[in-house]
Amino acid sequence: MTARGDGPSPTIPALLAAAARRFGQRPAVGDGPTRLTYDELFDQARTFGAALVDAGTEPGDRVAIWAFNSAEWIVAVLGLSLAGAVLVPINTRFKGREAVDILSRSRARALVTVTDFLGTDYVAMLRATGVDLPDLETIVVARGPAAEGTEGWAAFLAWATDADRSEVDRRCTDTGPDDPSDILFTSGTTGLPKGVVMSHRRTLRVATDWVEMTGLCADDRYLMVNPYFHMFGLKAGILACVASGALMLPEAVFDVDRVLGRVEAERVSVLPGSPTVYQSILDHPDRGGHDMSSLRVAVTGAADIPVELIRRIDEELPFSTIITGYGLTEAGTAAATTPGDDVETIATTVGRLRPGFELRIVGEGDEDVPAGEPGEILLRGGSVMVGYLDDPEATARALSPDGWLRTGDIGVLDDAGCLRIVGRAKDMFIVGGFNAYPAEIEDVLLRHPGVAQAAVIGVPDERLGEVGMAFVVPRSDDVSSAAIIEWCRDEMANYKVPRAVQLVDELPINATGKVMKDALREQALQRRSEVPG
């Protein structure tokens, strides 16, 4: 199956320069007292890029950002691109060792971070690991006190000289559409995060298609609750706004009271988010006390969205356009519903292929399955990744020589051409919009001195969709489930932390020595049925 369409694919520097010319004095960023026009955004990004040049950053070097959504994040990502560098975003929920792993394997030369976010100092977390990062030469603190050996935001920008700005302009001209633009790390079934390498051409195809899909324009005011370290927040957020001239309104964390207030005060028209975001708005007791008439576009996505939720969004909120879609870090948004689709289609499918994509659904031997039958989803298109960073074997397993990406997701194509996601071949589960991978969590659990064996599955959760449940074979009788969960909170991002730990004498193993996770799911179901309602 193929969807037609192909648009221009400029570089990110060319896109930003064009936005400054087209939208000049129109508002670009609104973040508390910080208000930037597109001219000002271009100038600040150019200054940040020049400061990177002064710091010794060369074209192709990696620059990491480990920070919450903010004006500084936007300036930094655009500025590093102007300097010819490659973005490496880091999940704000990561702990020190998780971030060190990303910084080390990406060989990041510079890091933009914060030292005061929800009571957390990211620089202190890094240093507490005791791990040496020989490639990391510059740490810029965007928000919070700048510790010894780091540079505050304003001080770093002051490094830029006229000569550095001229060098930035030269690099903008030299950057090509097929040069690397970003490396987003996503965990795999081996438990090791894999860096997804994208080029400017591929990344901007995601952004410009999202503009076409939603009708995003310069009159729109986009409230950004999706984190910028994620593909959605970066490519369907920042870059989509730069492509269309929309106003970016970053949100550091999702707080329903603050969101309702900003929708009214800023006259927000575009509000994408996970199903949880809309459920929280619908259930808020003071929703009727806020003017939300400006809302125009809602975009969400999940494997399984209650039809009733979409119906309530349609009937109780003022959105004229409601879209669900299917995307992944390795390919961007591959399928989406369209305006005019009924609530059941929006809730139970991820719509049709986006322009430029081809789709196959295959079974054993990679043979195409008959229509209406489930199989693994294979994708091919202009926004499919270049490959995995420094991992040719993983790239070869996921990407065929003729460009077909093996997604690991199980889908069914209906008679109307709509795709339905029915399972995940990789056992991944989604916790409140964040992908969680059992193998990665198991790897951490096995570092606990009291854990001999561990297996993790996803189980249903009313609020978050799914959460992790761990089955643990303890080394001694003095190990408790509560203690293991508490230990996990210090070792991994909170969405990865198992919400339940079942201590067992042994794990069910098949003839080849693999854990039979279907048997564990049956145990989990039995355990839930025995809990009084």
Secondary structure in CASP SS format (residue, H / E / C, confidence):
PFRMAT SS
TARGET T0000
AUTHOR 0000-0000-0000
METHOD secondary structure of the structure
MODEL  1
M C 1.00
T E 1.00
A C 1.00
R C 1.00
G C 1.00
D C 1.00
G C 1.00
P C 1.00
S C 1.00
P C 1.00
T C 1.00
I H 1.00
P H 1.00
A H 1.00
L H 1.00
L H 1.00
A H 1.00
A H 1.00
A H 1.00
A H 1.00
R H 1.00
R H 1.00
F H 1.00
G C 1.00
Q C 1.00
R C 1.00
P E 1.00
A E 1.00
V E 1.00
G E 1.00
D E 1.00
G C 1.00
P C 1.00
T E 1.00
R E 1.00
L E 1.00
T E 1.00
Y H 1.00
D H 1.00
E H 1.00
L H 1.00
F H 1.00
D H 1.00
Q H 1.00
A H 1.00
R H 1.00
T H 1.00
F H 1.00
G H 1.00
A H 1.00
A H 1.00
L H 1.00
V H 1.00
D H 1.00
A C 1.00
G C 1.00
T C 1.00
E C 1.00
P C 1.00
G C 1.00
D C 1.00
R E 1.00
V E 1.00
A E 1.00
I E 1.00
W E 1.00
A C 1.00
F C 1.00
N C 1.00
S C 1.00
A H 1.00
E H 1.00
W H 1.00
I H 1.00
V H 1.00
A H 1.00
V H 1.00
L H 1.00
G H 1.00
L H 1.00
S H 1.00
L H 1.00
A C 1.00
G C 1.00
A C 1.00
V E 1.00
L E 1.00
V E 1.00
P E 1.00
I C 1.00
N C 1.00
T C 1.00
R C 1.00
F C 1.00
K C 1.00
G H 1.00
R H 1.00
E H 1.00
A H 1.00
V H 1.00
D H 1.00
I H 1.00
L H 1.00
S H 1.00
R H 1.00
S H 1.00
R C 1.00
A C 1.00
R C 1.00
A E 1.00
L E 1.00
V E 1.00
T E 1.00
V E 1.00
T C 1.00
D C 1.00
F E 1.00
L C 1.00
G C 1.00
T E 1.00
D C 1.00
Y H 1.00
V H 1.00
A H 1.00
M H 1.00
L H 1.00
R H 1.00
A H 1.00
T C 1.00
G C 1.00
V C 1.00
D C 1.00
L C 1.00
P C 1.00
D C 1.00
L C 1.00
E C 1.00
T E 1.00
I E 1.00
V E 1.00
V E 1.00
A E 1.00
R E 1.00
G C 1.00
P C 1.00
A C 1.00
A C 1.00
E C 1.00
G C 1.00
T C 1.00
E E 1.00
G E 1.00
W H 1.00
A H 1.00
A H 1.00
F H 1.00
L H 1.00
A C 1.00
W C 1.00
A C 1.00
T C 1.00
D H 1.00
A H 1.00
D H 1.00
R H 1.00
S H 1.00
E H 1.00
V H 1.00
D H 1.00
R H 1.00
R H 1.00
C H 1.00
T H 1.00
D H 1.00
T C 1.00
G C 1.00
P C 1.00
D C 1.00
D C 1.00
P E 1.00
S E 1.00
D E 1.00
I E 1.00
L E 1.00
F E 1.00
T E 1.00
S E 1.00
G C 1.00
T C 1.00
T C 1.00
G C 1.00
L C 1.00
P E 1.00
K E 1.00
G E 1.00
V E 1.00
V E 1.00
M E 1.00
S E 1.00
H H 1.00
R H 1.00
R H 1.00
T H 1.00
L H 1.00
R H 1.00
V H 1.00
A H 1.00
T H 1.00
D H 1.00
W H 1.00
V H 1.00
E H 1.00
M H 1.00
T H 1.00
G C 1.00
L C 1.00
C C 1.00
A C 1.00
D C 1.00
D C 1.00
R E 1.00
Y E 1.00
L E 1.00
M E 1.00
V C 1.00
N C 1.00
P C 1.00
Y C 1.00
F C 1.00
H C 1.00
M H 1.00
F H 1.00
G H 1.00
L H 1.00
K H 1.00
A H 1.00
G H 1.00
I H 1.00
L H 1.00
A H 1.00
C H 1.00
V H 1.00
A H 1.00
S H 1.00
G C 1.00
A C 1.00
L E 1.00
M E 1.00
L E 1.00
P E 1.00
E C 1.00
A C 1.00
V C 1.00
F C 1.00
D C 1.00
V H 1.00
D H 1.00
R H 1.00
V H 1.00
L H 1.00
G H 1.00
R H 1.00
V H 1.00
E H 1.00
A H 1.00
E H 1.00
R C 1.00
V C 1.00
S C 1.00
V E 1.00
L C 1.00
P C 1.00
G C 1.00
S C 1.00
P H 1.00
T H 1.00
V H 1.00
Y H 1.00
Q H 1.00
S H 1.00
I H 1.00
L H 1.00
D H 1.00
H C 1.00
P C 1.00
D C 1.00
R H 1.00
G H 1.00
G H 1.00
H C 1.00
D C 1.00
M C 1.00
S C 1.00
S C 1.00
L C 1.00
R C 1.00
V E 1.00
A E 1.00
V E 1.00
T E 1.00
G C 1.00
A C 1.00
A C 1.00
D C 1.00
I C 1.00
P C 1.00
V H 1.00
E H 1.00
L H 1.00
I H 1.00
R H 1.00
R H 1.00
I H 1.00
D H 1.00
E H 1.00
E H 1.00
L C 1.00
P C 1.00
F C 1.00
S C 1.00
T E 1.00
I E 1.00
I E 1.00
T E 1.00
G E 1.00
Y E 1.00
G E 1.00
L E 1.00
T C 1.00
E C 1.00
A C 1.00
G E 1.00
T E 1.00
A E 1.00
A E 1.00
A E 1.00
T C 1.00
T C 1.00
P C 1.00
G C 1.00
D C 1.00
D C 1.00
V H 1.00
E H 1.00
T H 1.00
I H 1.00
A H 1.00
T H 1.00
T C 1.00
V C 1.00
G C 1.00
R E 1.00
L E 1.00
R C 1.00
P C 1.00
G C 1.00
F C 1.00
E E 1.00
L E 1.00
R E 1.00
I E 1.00
V E 1.00
G C 1.00
E H 1.00
G H 1.00
D H 1.00
E C 1.00
D E 1.00
V C 1.00
P C 1.00
A C 1.00
G C 1.00
E C 1.00
P C 1.00
G E 1.00
E E 1.00
I E 1.00
L E 1.00
L E 1.00
R E 1.00
G C 1.00
G C 1.00
S C 1.00
V C 1.00
M C 1.00
V C 1.00
G E 1.00
Y E 1.00
L C 1.00
D C 1.00
D C 1.00
P H 1.00
E H 1.00
A H 1.00
T H 1.00
A H 1.00
R H 1.00
A H 1.00
L E 1.00
S C 1.00
P C 1.00
D C 1.00
G C 1.00
W C 1.00
L E 1.00
R E 1.00
T E 1.00
G E 1.00
D E 1.00
I E 1.00
G E 1.00
V E 1.00
L E 1.00
D C 1.00
D C 1.00
A C 1.00
G C 1.00
C C 1.00
L E 1.00
R E 1.00
I E 1.00
V E 1.00
G E 1.00
R E 1.00
A C 1.00
K C 1.00
D C 1.00
M C 1.00
F E 1.00
I E 1.00
V E 1.00
G C 1.00
G C 1.00
F E 1.00
N E 1.00
A E 1.00
Y C 1.00
P H 1.00
A H 1.00
E H 1.00
I H 1.00
E H 1.00
D H 1.00
V H 1.00
L H 1.00
L C 1.00
R C 1.00
H C 1.00
P C 1.00
G C 1.00
V E 1.00
A E 1.00
Q E 1.00
A E 1.00
A E 1.00
V E 1.00
I E 1.00
G E 1.00
V E 1.00
P E 1.00
D E 1.00
E C 1.00
R C 1.00
L C 1.00
G E 1.00
E E 1.00
V E 1.00
G E 1.00
M E 1.00
A E 1.00
F E 1.00
V E 1.00
V E 1.00
P E 1.00
R C 1.00
S C 1.00
D C 1.00
D C 1.00
V C 1.00
S C 1.00
S H 1.00
A H 1.00
A H 1.00
I H 1.00
I H 1.00
E H 1.00
W H 1.00
C H 1.00
R H 1.00
D H 1.00
E H 1.00
M C 1.00
A C 1.00
N C 1.00
Y C 1.00
K C 1.00
V C 1.00
P C 1.00
R C 1.00
A E 1.00
V E 1.00
Q E 1.00
L E 1.00
V C 1.00
D C 1.00
E C 1.00
L C 1.00
P C 1.00
I E 1.00
N C 1.00
A C 1.00
T C 1.00
G C 1.00
K C 1.00
V E 1.00
M C 1.00
K H 1.00
D H 1.00
A H 1.00
L H 1.00
R H 1.00
E H 1.00
Q H 1.00
A H 1.00
L H 1.00
Q H 1.00
R H 1.00
R H 1.00
S H 1.00
E H 1.00
V C 1.00
P C 1.00
G C 1.00
END
